[in-house]
């Protein structure tokens, strides 16, 4: 069904009664406690809260990088716990673009080659598709203010530039869902504006869904909804009650 750009459409993500525990026994750390949330296609949902209170854990569950200790995570109508590791990897490759806190750029690859990495990891790709992706990768870098940096290596770029390359890399395959962990934390105001304008255009024109963790007010102000995470428990923020579809916990 066509959702009409950024207007929220069908449900894309659902977390129900989710708990996440790291370690065992006396060393167990209860990172998430009874998380319930839904994300509709075309939304931009921001999860905020203090450092160390579980934001990355939520994103890793949505991004299928981890599995819940208890409860269910459903992405694109598929129950993640029922998928094999390979099936999760395949779905993640097809559906999700992930922006990590660390840049994770390959030092021997140029900026554009780093952006192209998701396509390179898919194995053999027809030449026309490679050329189209290379053109789109260059376009993404240009829209993020990096037109003149495409052939430079990470060691010759600053933290802001590397972060924007990582963002372009996550967008290369035109994913339905973008999961971004503190994606603007090292960016100046001008760079944040470029990133958020790009996110907004993808949301508007392609119905791309974004779930981001952030403490950056510049990013929070552009979100469709803002959720608060404290000590592993999730709630809507007081100013966001009218915009929240359904959040419990």
Residue frames as qw, qx, qy, qz and C-alpha x, y, z in Angstrom:
[[0.000, 0.887, 0.461, 0.000, 0.00, 0.00, 0.00],
 [0.375, 0.485, -0.033, 0.790, 1.32, 3.45, -0.88],
 [0.400, -0.594, -0.508, 0.479, 1.65, 5.43, 2.35],
 [0.151, 0.930, 0.214, 0.259, 1.95, 8.76, 0.57],
 [0.301, 0.679, -0.360, 0.564, 5.50, 9.67, 1.43],
 [0.166, 0.280, -0.690, 0.646, 6.14, 10.46, 5.07],
 [0.662, -0.313, 0.065, -0.678, 2.60, 9.90, 6.29],
 [0.315, -0.299, 0.873, -0.220, 2.81, 6.93, 8.68],
 [0.668, 0.110, -0.535, -0.506, 1.62, 3.74, 7.05],
 [0.908, -0.234, -0.319, -0.141, 1.49, 0.14, 8.21],
 [0.634, -0.705, 0.316, -0.006, 3.42, -1.09, 11.20],
 [0.622, 0.604, -0.487, 0.103, 7.06, -1.86, 10.41],
 [0.355, 0.267, -0.750, 0.490, 8.49, -2.58, 13.88],
 [0.672, -0.579, -0.109, -0.449, 6.93, -3.89, 17.08],
 [0.290, 0.260, -0.791, 0.472, 8.61, -4.66, 20.40],
 [0.690, -0.471, -0.232, -0.498, 6.37, -6.41, 22.94],
 [0.817, -0.564, 0.082, -0.094, 7.34, -7.12, 26.54],
 [0.749, 0.476, -0.321, 0.332, 11.03, -6.98, 25.65],
 [0.595, -0.762, 0.236, 0.096, 13.73, -7.54, 28.24],
 [0.705, 0.560, -0.351, 0.258, 17.45, -7.59, 27.51],
 [0.686, -0.687, 0.238, 0.033, 19.91, -9.03, 30.03],
 [0.558, 0.639, -0.501, 0.175, 23.67, -9.17, 29.53],
 [0.102, 0.410, -0.802, 0.422, 25.64, -11.70, 31.57],
 [0.704, -0.319, -0.603, -0.198, 24.40, -14.17, 34.16],
 [0.655, -0.398, -0.523, 0.373, 23.97, -14.53, 37.90],
 [0.366, -0.735, -0.200, 0.534, 25.55, -11.82, 40.00],
 [0.298, -0.268, 0.366, 0.840, 27.09, -10.31, 36.88],
 [0.237, 0.585, 0.711, 0.308, 23.77, -9.93, 35.06],
 [0.010, -0.259, -0.028, 0.965, 22.98, -6.44, 33.77],
 [0.292, 0.625, 0.721, -0.063, 19.30, -5.75, 33.03],
 [0.212, -0.076, 0.280, 0.933, 19.62, -3.28, 30.18],
 [0.364, -0.160, -0.361, -0.844, 15.96, -3.23, 29.08],
 [0.121, 0.175, 0.857, -0.469, 12.82, -3.85, 31.12],
 [0.302, 0.579, 0.734, -0.186, 9.41, -4.54, 29.57],
 [0.018, 0.361, -0.294, -0.885, 9.84, -2.43, 26.44],
 [0.425, 0.557, 0.714, 0.016, 6.71, -2.01, 24.32],
 [0.091, 0.623, -0.141, -0.764, 6.83, 0.17, 21.22],
 [0.648, 0.491, 0.558, 0.169, 5.61, 0.28, 17.64],
 [0.091, -0.511, 0.314, 0.795, 7.00, 2.14, 14.66],
 [0.655, 0.610, 0.411, -0.174, 4.93, 2.76, 11.53],
 [0.628, 0.260, 0.384, 0.624, 6.39, 2.99, 8.04],
 [0.218, 0.714, 0.228, 0.625, 7.39, 6.55, 7.23],
 [0.476, -0.871, -0.120, 0.000, 7.92, 7.70, 10.82],
 [0.446, 0.513, -0.463, 0.569, 11.00, 9.32, 12.30],
 [0.728, -0.646, -0.209, -0.095, 11.17, 8.16, 15.91],
 [0.268, 0.622, -0.518, 0.522, 13.84, 9.53, 18.25],
 [0.798, -0.471, -0.364, 0.101, 14.79, 7.71, 21.44],
 [0.139, 0.720, -0.356, 0.579, 16.46, 9.97, 23.98],
 [0.807, -0.580, -0.095, -0.054, 17.81, 9.48, 27.48],
 [0.321, -0.817, 0.475, 0.061, 21.02, 9.43, 29.49],
 [0.479, 0.519, -0.705, -0.065, 24.06, 7.52, 28.29],
 [0.116, 0.213, -0.933, 0.266, 24.12, 3.90, 29.42],
 [0.497, 0.090, 0.528, -0.683, 20.36, 3.57, 29.91],
 [0.590, 0.197, 0.782, -0.039, 19.67, 1.20, 27.02],
 [0.470, 0.693, -0.046, -0.545, 19.27, 3.25, 23.84],
 [0.223, 0.512, -0.759, -0.336, 21.84, 1.27, 21.86],
 [0.265, 0.017, 0.955, -0.134, 20.31, -1.99, 23.08],
 [0.538, 0.552, 0.441, -0.459, 16.91, -0.98, 21.68],
 [0.437, 0.705, -0.338, -0.444, 18.46, -0.09, 18.33],
 [0.008, 0.389, -0.909, -0.148, 20.44, -3.33, 18.20],
 [0.426, 0.238, 0.838, -0.243, 17.24, -5.31, 18.71],
 [0.535, 0.694, 0.193, -0.441, 15.40, -3.37, 16.01],
 [0.333, 0.720, -0.526, -0.307, 18.42, -3.73, 13.72],
 [0.991, 0.031, -0.060, -0.117, 18.52, -7.49, 14.42],
 [0.364, 0.623, -0.617, 0.314, 22.12, -7.31, 15.63],
 [0.074, -0.172, 0.846, -0.499, 20.99, -8.83, 18.94],
 [0.476, -0.372, -0.706, -0.369, 18.03, -10.88, 20.13],
 [0.467, -0.583, 0.150, -0.648, 15.80, -10.23, 23.12],
 [0.014, 0.198, -0.905, 0.377, 16.25, -12.19, 26.34],
 [0.166, 0.437, 0.838, -0.283, 12.49, -12.16, 26.78],
 [0.345, 0.674, 0.207, -0.620, 9.57, -10.81, 24.74],
 [0.670, 0.415, 0.540, 0.295, 9.15, -10.47, 20.99],
 [0.024, -0.585, 0.267, 0.766, 10.65, -8.27, 18.28],
 [0.614, 0.518, 0.588, 0.102, 8.78, -8.16, 14.97],
 [0.048, -0.569, 0.321, 0.756, 10.31, -6.44, 11.94],
 [0.382, 0.280, -0.556, -0.683, 8.49, -6.31, 8.59],
 [0.851, -0.076, -0.051, -0.517, 5.93, -8.83, 9.95],
 [0.785, 0.189, -0.573, 0.140, 8.67, -11.35, 10.79],
 [0.714, -0.692, 0.073, -0.076, 9.31, -12.58, 14.32],
 [0.247, 0.785, -0.558, 0.109, 13.06, -12.08, 14.70],
 [0.492, -0.451, 0.711, -0.221, 13.54, -14.86, 17.26],
 [0.867, 0.210, 0.431, -0.136, 12.25, -17.42, 14.74],
 [0.615, 0.757, -0.217, -0.028, 14.79, -16.44, 12.08],
 [0.895, -0.076, -0.013, 0.439, 18.14, -18.16, 11.67],
 [0.381, -0.649, 0.133, 0.645, 21.28, -16.06, 11.99],
 [0.315, 0.027, 0.599, 0.736, 21.68, -16.16, 8.20],
 [0.043, 0.693, 0.652, 0.304, 18.05, -15.16, 7.65],
 [0.257, -0.870, -0.223, 0.356, 18.49, -12.21, 10.02],
 [0.381, -0.427, 0.357, 0.738, 21.63, -11.16, 8.17],
 [0.235, 0.308, 0.689, 0.613, 19.86, -11.39, 4.81],
 [0.073, -0.830, -0.545, -0.088, 16.84, -9.41, 6.03],
 [0.351, -0.763, -0.034, 0.542, 19.09, -6.80, 7.61],
 [0.367, -0.171, 0.499, 0.766, 20.98, -6.42, 4.33],
 [0.108, 0.470, 0.697, 0.531, 17.77, -5.99, 2.34],
 [0.233, -0.799, -0.536, -0.142, 15.79, -3.85, 4.76],
 [0.467, -0.848, -0.130, 0.216, 18.01, -1.87, 7.12],
 [0.477, 0.620, -0.233, 0.578, 20.69, 0.80, 6.96],
 [0.686, -0.638, -0.259, 0.233, 22.57, 1.08, 10.27],
 [0.243, 0.771, -0.267, 0.524, 24.60, 4.09, 11.44],
 [0.768, -0.336, -0.421, 0.347, 26.86, 3.08, 14.33],
 [0.336, -0.927, 0.019, 0.166, 28.31, 5.38, 16.99],
 [0.476, -0.478, 0.521, 0.523, 31.75, 4.36, 15.79],
 [0.421, 0.611, -0.300, -0.599, 32.39, 5.16, 12.14],
 [0.780, -0.007, 0.622, 0.060, 33.71, 1.67, 11.28],
 [0.556, 0.774, -0.188, -0.238, 35.27, 2.98, 8.06],
 [0.929, 0.037, 0.161, 0.332, 37.83, 0.87, 6.22],
 [0.272, -0.793, 0.194, 0.509, 41.10, 2.86, 6.27],
 [0.370, -0.203, 0.662, 0.619, 42.37, 1.54, 2.90],
 [0.252, 0.596, 0.695, 0.313, 39.15, 2.57, 1.10],
 [0.061, 0.194, 0.078, 0.976, 38.32, 6.08, -0.08],
 [0.346, 0.157, 0.416, -0.826, 35.23, 7.91, 1.11],
 [0.676, 0.238, -0.256, -0.649, 33.21, 6.78, -1.91],
 [0.525, 0.166, -0.833, -0.048, 34.54, 3.22, -1.69],
 [0.020, 0.037, 0.801, -0.598, 33.47, 3.11, 1.97],
 [0.538, 0.215, 0.179, -0.795, 30.00, 4.26, 0.95],
 [0.675, 0.282, -0.517, -0.444, 29.91, 1.51, -1.69],
 [0.040, -0.320, 0.917, -0.236, 30.86, -1.18, 0.84],
 [0.631, 0.119, 0.582, -0.499, 27.32, -2.55, 1.42],
 [0.777, 0.512, -0.116, -0.347, 27.03, -3.28, -2.29],
 [0.338, 0.578, -0.742, 0.024, 30.52, -4.80, -2.41],
 [0.303, -0.234, 0.844, -0.376, 29.60, -7.16, 0.45],
 [0.780, 0.255, 0.285, -0.496, 26.66, -8.51, -1.53],
 [0.670, -0.034, 0.673, 0.310, 29.03, -10.26, -3.94],
 [0.289, 0.124, 0.613, 0.725, 28.63, -10.18, -7.69],
 [0.249, 0.716, 0.383, -0.527, 26.58, -7.19, -8.84],
 [0.602, 0.577, 0.422, 0.356, 25.88, -6.39, -12.49],
 [0.433, 0.033, 0.077, 0.898, 27.95, -3.54, -13.92],
 [0.105, -0.585, -0.336, -0.731, 24.92, -1.27, -14.59],
 [0.601, -0.715, -0.351, -0.068, 23.80, -1.66, -10.97],
 [0.672, -0.314, -0.123, 0.659, 27.32, -0.89, -9.75],
 [0.265, 0.270, 0.190, 0.906, 27.47, 2.25, -11.88],
 [0.326, -0.685, -0.379, -0.529, 24.06, 3.39, -10.66],
 [0.694, -0.630, -0.290, 0.193, 25.01, 2.79, -7.04],
 [0.585, -0.098, -0.025, 0.805, 28.31, 4.61, -7.49],
 [0.038, 0.474, 0.256, 0.842, 26.45, 7.60, -8.88],
 [0.526, -0.712, -0.349, -0.308, 23.98, 7.53, -6.00],
 [0.735, -0.422, -0.237, 0.474, 26.81, 7.20, -3.48],
 [0.388, 0.124, 0.061, 0.911, 28.51, 10.27, -4.95],
 [0.223, -0.613, -0.336, -0.680, 25.18, 12.12, -4.81],
 [0.667, -0.652, -0.359, 0.036, 24.73, 11.24, -1.13],
 [0.636, -0.248, -0.124, 0.720, 28.22, 12.49, -0.30],
 [0.162, 0.345, 0.202, 0.902, 27.55, 15.72, -2.19],
 [0.415, -0.676, -0.375, -0.481, 24.27, 16.26, -0.33],
 [0.726, -0.614, -0.222, 0.215, 26.17, 15.79, 2.91],
 [0.059, -0.976, 0.200, 0.067, 28.73, 18.43, 1.98],
 [0.642, -0.450, 0.557, 0.275, 31.48, 16.01, 0.91],
 [0.745, 0.657, 0.077, -0.087, 31.56, 16.45, -2.86],
 [0.352, 0.807, -0.459, 0.118, 35.28, 17.26, -2.86],
 [0.389, -0.550, 0.702, -0.232, 36.20, 14.47, -0.42],
 [0.938, 0.133, 0.005, -0.321, 35.07, 11.41, -2.39],
 [0.833, 0.378, -0.357, 0.190, 38.60, 10.20, -3.17],
 [0.038, -0.659, 0.572, -0.487, 40.16, 10.91, 0.21],
 [0.608, -0.088, -0.773, 0.159, 41.00, 8.24, 2.77],
 [0.548, -0.739, -0.383, -0.088, 39.57, 8.31, 6.33],
 [0.666, -0.341, -0.176, 0.639, 42.94, 9.22, 7.87],
 [0.258, 0.110, 0.152, 0.948, 42.85, 12.53, 5.99],
 [0.306, -0.576, -0.433, -0.623, 39.33, 13.41, 7.13],
 [0.150, -0.292, 0.545, -0.771, 38.02, 14.81, 10.40],
 [0.160, 0.170, 0.907, -0.350, 35.45, 13.18, 12.70],
 [0.467, 0.488, 0.266, -0.687, 32.52, 15.12, 11.23],
 [0.472, 0.475, -0.530, -0.520, 33.42, 14.08, 7.70],
 [0.139, 0.140, -0.980, 0.003, 33.85, 10.42, 8.72],
 [0.315, 0.285, 0.729, -0.536, 30.48, 10.44, 10.47],
 [0.542, 0.524, 0.007, -0.657, 28.79, 11.77, 7.35],
 [0.352, 0.365, -0.799, -0.324, 30.48, 9.09, 5.22],
 [0.061, 0.052, 0.964, -0.253, 29.09, 6.46, 7.61],
 [0.447, 0.439, 0.439, -0.644, 25.62, 7.99, 7.21],
 [0.506, 0.511, -0.394, -0.573, 25.90, 7.94, 3.40],
 [0.161, 0.229, -0.956, -0.086, 26.99, 4.30, 3.57],
 [0.252, 0.225, 0.837, -0.430, 23.87, 3.38, 5.56],
 [0.487, 0.563, 0.231, -0.626, 21.66, 5.06, 2.93],
 [0.036, 0.403, -0.706, -0.581, 23.31, 3.61, -0.18],
 [0.015, 0.140, 0.965, 0.223, 20.95, 0.66, -0.66],
 [0.396, -0.248, -0.198, -0.862, 17.88, 2.88, -0.14],
 [0.181, -0.138, -0.935, 0.273, 16.74, 0.87, 2.90],
 [0.366, -0.635, -0.538, -0.416, 13.14, 0.93, 4.11],
 [0.619, -0.769, -0.157, 0.022, 14.39, 1.38, 7.69],
 [0.429, 0.578, -0.393, 0.572, 17.35, 3.44, 8.91],
 [0.724, -0.634, -0.236, 0.134, 18.62, 2.81, 12.44],
 [0.396, 0.657, -0.237, 0.596, 21.01, 5.50, 13.64],
 [0.701, -0.549, -0.333, 0.310, 22.87, 5.52, 16.96],
 [0.328, -0.789, 0.011, 0.520, 23.92, 9.05, 17.98],
 [0.682, 0.436, 0.367, 0.458, 24.47, 9.90, 14.31],
 [0.205, 0.862, 0.089, 0.454, 24.84, 13.66, 14.83],
 [0.655, -0.702, -0.127, 0.247, 26.87, 13.73, 18.03],
 [0.592, -0.335, 0.219, 0.700, 30.08, 14.90, 16.32],
 [0.352, 0.531, 0.477, 0.606, 28.54, 17.28, 13.81],
 [0.070, -0.190, -0.156, 0.967, 28.40, 21.07, 13.78],
 [0.410, 0.494, 0.436, -0.631, 25.13, 22.90, 13.18],
 [0.432, 0.533, -0.388, -0.615, 25.63, 23.14, 9.42],
 [0.204, 0.208, -0.940, -0.175, 26.38, 19.42, 9.08],
 [0.229, 0.262, 0.838, -0.419, 23.40, 18.47, 11.27],
 [0.474, 0.533, 0.123, -0.690, 21.17, 20.54, 8.99],
 [0.386, 0.421, -0.679, -0.462, 22.49, 18.70, 5.93],
 [0.056, 0.024, -0.994, 0.086, 21.91, 15.30, 7.54],
 [0.278, 0.386, 0.702, -0.530, 18.42, 16.10, 8.80],
 [0.464, 0.524, -0.140, -0.700, 17.40, 17.69, 5.50],
 [0.324, 0.283, -0.842, -0.325, 18.52, 14.52, 3.72],
 [0.061, 0.154, 0.943, -0.289, 16.64, 12.31, 6.20],
 [0.374, 0.467, 0.405, -0.691, 13.52, 14.45, 5.80],
 [0.460, 0.458, -0.414, -0.638, 13.64, 14.26, 2.01],
 [0.239, 0.123, -0.954, -0.132, 13.98, 10.47, 2.09],
 [0.161, 0.290, 0.801, -0.498, 11.13, 10.26, 4.57],
 [0.410, 0.525, 0.157, -0.730, 8.95, 12.52, 2.43],
 [0.473, 0.504, -0.475, -0.545, 9.79, 11.21, -1.03],
 [0.484, 0.218, -0.837, -0.130, 10.37, 7.50, -0.36],
 [0.790, -0.451, -0.146, -0.389, 8.56, 6.82, 2.92],
 [0.572, 0.261, -0.657, 0.417, 11.85, 5.84, 4.59],
 [0.679, -0.688, -0.217, -0.139, 11.45, 5.03, 8.27],
 [0.341, 0.541, -0.517, 0.569, 14.00, 6.29, 10.81],
 [0.738, -0.643, -0.205, 0.002, 14.62, 5.14, 14.38],
 [0.430, 0.588, -0.360, 0.583, 17.39, 7.15, 16.00],
 [0.632, -0.607, -0.339, 0.343, 18.94, 7.40, 19.43],
 [0.354, 0.543, -0.034, 0.761, 20.10, 10.86, 20.33],
 [0.352, -0.645, -0.415, 0.536, 20.64, 13.46, 23.04],
 [0.251, -0.028, 0.267, 0.930, 21.00, 16.12, 20.36],
 [0.260, 0.596, 0.475, -0.593, 18.17, 18.66, 20.53],
 [0.228, 0.482, -0.418, -0.735, 18.88, 19.62, 16.94],
 [0.215, 0.025, -0.916, -0.339, 17.87, 16.12, 15.88],
 [0.050, 0.370, 0.842, -0.389, 15.05, 15.70, 18.40],
 [0.261, 0.495, 0.170, -0.812, 13.30, 18.78, 17.01],
 [0.383, 0.329, -0.563, -0.654, 12.96, 17.10, 13.60],
 [0.012, 0.024, 0.999, -0.032, 11.49, 13.80, 14.82],
 [0.471, -0.361, -0.550, -0.588, 7.90, 12.69, 14.31],
 [0.757, -0.596, -0.194, -0.186, 7.89, 11.27, 17.83],
 [0.182, 0.582, -0.646, 0.459, 10.24, 11.37, 20.78],
 [0.857, -0.379, -0.336, -0.093, 10.47, 8.56, 23.32],
 [0.172, -0.766, 0.502, -0.363, 12.31, 8.72, 26.64],
 [0.879, -0.028, -0.466, 0.101, 14.42, 5.83, 27.92],
 [0.194, -0.699, 0.491, -0.482, 15.52, 5.83, 31.55],
 [0.384, -0.348, 0.810, -0.274, 17.06, 2.87, 33.38],
 [0.052, -0.021, 0.963, 0.265, 15.88, 0.53, 30.66],
 [0.220, 0.578, 0.746, -0.246, 12.25, 1.68, 30.70],
 [0.156, 0.194, 0.469, 0.847, 10.55, 3.51, 27.85],
 [0.110, 0.696, 0.587, -0.398, 7.89, 6.21, 27.91],
 [0.318, 0.738, 0.316, 0.504, 6.62, 9.06, 25.77],
 [0.296, 0.002, -0.248, 0.922, 8.00, 12.47, 26.63],
 [0.094, 0.581, 0.563, -0.580, 5.51, 14.93, 28.18],
 [0.217, 0.561, -0.158, -0.783, 5.60, 17.17, 25.10],
 [0.175, 0.226, -0.812, -0.509, 5.06, 14.24, 22.77],
 [0.393, 0.177, 0.814, -0.390, 1.86, 12.70, 24.15],
 [0.595, 0.556, 0.178, -0.551, -0.34, 13.87, 21.29],
 [0.474, 0.611, -0.535, -0.341, 2.04, 12.51, 18.64],
 [0.173, -0.309, 0.931, -0.087, 2.62, 9.09, 20.24],
 [0.616, -0.022, -0.598, -0.512, 0.78, 6.22, 18.55],
 [0.868, -0.429, -0.128, -0.214, 1.18, 3.80, 21.40],
 [0.404, 0.470, -0.648, 0.443, 3.95, 3.44, 23.94],
 [0.786, -0.571, -0.102, -0.214, 3.91, 1.52, 27.16],
 [0.819, 0.080, -0.372, 0.431, 6.52, 0.56, 29.72]]
